[in-house]
Amino acid sequence: MLRDAACRRTGRPPAGSRSAALSTLSTQEARGTADTFEEFVNATAGRLLRTAVFLVYDRHLAEDLLQVAYERVAKRWRRLADGDPEAYARRVLVNLAIDEGKRRSRRRDLPAGSVADLDRIAGRDPHQAPTGDGELDEALRALPAQQRAVVVLRYWCDLGEREIADALGISRGTVKSHTARAMTALRAHVREGRTHG
């Protein structure tokens, strides 16, 4: 009873409880310990949301895509709970982001809350050359969706080639070629920025 009151007061699970143990586990350890879908969501929400934001560069859209990914995981929870549900959720998330990128390229409209809106509100000229802030963001946005997904999964999520291939449903060789092409494009963008700036 005292433990429950302390939990309500501090907002943290009581020491020694399963929830407290889950919150202190590393990513690798947490993957196999989530007994319920709710624990799984609590353990992975931050990582998957950051991944989604890097994939689509829109916080609101990233949250929507993550919600859809969690819905799909929930539908298959009984089958996924014993395996690696985070890998499945990441794969769904990446596929949703790639599909959304394709939809956006066909529409060619700016999402609400874009950088251009912030520039207008701040009174900056949207046609003025960028100040160098966010060079990497610009370069990543310029990459094709699959290349951006490979770079985010490799260097942000720290996945290996085999895990990326599984997440994207492509071969390891394709992962390597996407990585090489993306890194070449990123290096060229950085070099170009240095010569002009």
N, C-alpha and C positions, 0 to 999 in steps of 0.2 A: 504494500500500500504506500509506504514512504517512497519506494523507488518510482512508483507511478506518478506521485506528486512531484518528485524531483524532475522526472522526465517532462511533465507538462510545464514546469516552471522554466527549465533551461532550454527546452526545445530539442534536447539531445537524448538519444536512447541511453538507458542506464548502463553503466559500465558492466562488462561481462555479458551483455545481451547479444543476441545474434545480429541485430541491427548495428550495434556498436562495432562488432567484429567486422561486419561488411564494410563499414565506412573507413576502416583503417587498412583494408586489404589493397594490394597493388592491383593493377589492371589484370594481369595474368591470373592472380589468385581469385579475383572476384568473378571471372567468367564462369567458373564451374561451381560457384557456391550459391547462386541465387536460386532459392527454392520456389519463390513465387514470382509472378510477373511483376508485381509492384516492387519487389526488391531489385529485380533486374533493371527496371526503369530507373529507380533511384541510383543504382550503381553506374549506369551508363549514360544517363541523360547529358551530362556536361561534355563528355568526350564526343558523343555522336552529334550534339548540337554544334560544337566547334567545327567538326568535320563538315557538317552541312553548310555552315556559314562560309567556310573556305571554298566549298564547291559551287555555291550559287551567289555569294556576295550580297545577300539580302537577308537580314536577320528574320524578318517576318516570314518570308518564303521558306527559309531554313527550318523555322519552327513548324510550319505547315507540313513540309516534307517529312520531318522527323515524326510528327503525329501520325501520318499515313504509314510510315515504316513501323511504328509501334503497333498500329492497328493490325498490320499484316503479321507481325510477330505474335500478337495476342491470339489471332485466329489459329495459329499453328503451335501454340505454346507447349502442348502436351508432347509433340514430337521433338520440339527444339530444346526443351528444358534440359534434357540429358546431354545434349551436344554443346554447340557453341552458338547460342542465340545472338550474341553480339556480332559475330561474323555475318550471320544471316541478315540482321538489321542493317549492318553497314552496306551489304550488297544491295539490299532494297533501296537504301538511301542514295547510293551512288547511281543506281539505275533511274530512280526518280529525278535526280538532279540532271542527269544527261538528257532525259526526256524533256524536262522543263527547259533546258538550254536550247533544245531543238525547237520547242514551241515558241520561245522568246525570239529566236533568230527569224522565225517566219513572221512574227508580229512586228518586230523592230520598234516597239514602243518602250519608253522608259518606265520602270516600275515606280510607284509612289515611294517617296523617301530616298530617291537616288542621290548621288553625289552632286549632280547638276542642280537639284533642288536646294541643297545646302549652299552651293555657290551663289545661287540667286538670292537666298535669304541673307547671306553674309555680305552681299553687295560686290562680290568678286565677278570679274568678267569671265564667263564660261569659255570664251575663245582664247583667253590668255594662256600662255604655256604654263604647265604645272610647275610647282616650286620644288619638286623632287620628293615631296612627301608621298608615300604610297607607290613608289616606283614598282615595287614587287607586286603590289595589288594590281596595278595596271597591266603588268606583263602577264600575270596569271590570268586575268580576265581575257586577254587577247588570245590565249591558247584555245585550241579546240577542246570541246568538253571531255573527250576521252583522255587527252594528254593532261589536262588539268586534274582530272580524277586520279590518274596514275601518280602525278607529282604530289597531290595532297595525301593520298594513301601511303606513298613511300616515305615522304619526308615529314609529314605532319603526324600521321598515325603510326609511323615506324613499322609498316608491314613489309614483309619480304616479297620477293617476286611471285612465289607460289600463292601466297595469300591474296595478293592483288589480282592475280590471274583468276583465282576462284571468285573473288568479289565481283569482278567485271565480266566473268564468263568468257575470257579470252586466253590465248596461250601465253606461256612465259616469254616466248620470243617476241610476241606483240607487246608485252609489257616492257621488255628491254628497248624495243624500237621506239615506243611512245615516250619512254623516259629519255632516251638519247635525243629525240627530236625536240622534246619540250625543253630540255636543258640547253640545247643549242639556241633555241628561240629566246630563252630567258637571258642567256649570256649576251646574245646580240642586242637585246633590248637594253641591258645594263650598259654595254659598250656604247651604244647609240646615245644613251642618256648622258654619259660622261663626255662624249665629244661635243654634244650640243649644250651642255650645262656647264 
